[in-house]
Amino acid sequence: MLTQLQGERLPEWIAAVRADDLPSMHTFINGLERDLAAVTAGLTLPWSSGVVEGHVNRIKMIKRQMYGRAGFKLLRKRVLLAS
């Protein structure tokens, strides 16, 4: 489903998980069902924001490393130098 963009099979998979006795998976399914349309689109459409998310994750990591040490100017410099 993930690699072959078969998001239309998601309701079938959710039904199979609900039939099993896996409480932690039921919690995961509840989260998916809160915005089922978005999850289905993410599993079906060819577009991805993975590269952008990677950059955001990298910037957040740099920010966490510097927590409480300096302001935006130093963060900006570190982000630009790390690229």
N, C-alpha and C positions, 0 to 999 in steps of 0.2 A: 504494500500500500504506500509506503514512504518513497521508495525508489522508483516506482512505476507510475506515480501520480494517479492513484486509484482511490481518491477520497470518497467517491460514491459508495464504496464498500464499508465505510465507517459505521453506519447504523447496524450492519450485519455483525461487525466485530464487537460493537458495544453490547448487542444482544447476547453474543457468545460469552463475553466476560461477565455479564449479569447472571448468566446461568451457572457459573462457577462459584465456588465458595472461597473467594479471595477478597477479604474486606479492604485491604489497601488498594487493590485495583478498582473496587467500587468507588472509593474516594476519588481516585484519579478520573474515573468516568464521570462522576458528578461535576468535576471541574471542567471537563471537556464539553459537557452538555450545557454549561452556562452560556457558552458562545459557540454552539455547534456549527453555525454558518461560517464563522471565521476559521475554525479548525478544518472544516471540509474544504474551504477555499484554499487554505494553506497546503492541504494534501493533494489538491487537484490542479491548481494553476502552476504554470512553469516559472513564475517570477519568484525571486527570493531576496530577502533583505539580509542575508547571512553575512555578507562582507561588511555592511554598515554596522550590524550588531557586533561584529568582531572588533571594529574600531572603537565603538562605544564601550565595550567591555575592557579594552586595553586602557582607555582614558580613565575609566572608573578605577582600575587597578592602580594606576599611577597616582590618582587622587587619594585613594585609601593609604598608599604608602607614605604620602606626605601629610596625613591628617594632623591638623593643628600646627603645622610648621610655617606655612607661608600662605600668601594669597594667590589670586588669579594669575598674576604676572609670572610667578615661578612655575605654576602649573602649565601655563601656556608654553613657556620656554622648554620645559621637560617634554611635553607632548611633541613639540616641533623638532626637538633634537633627537627624540626616539624614533622618528619616522625615517 
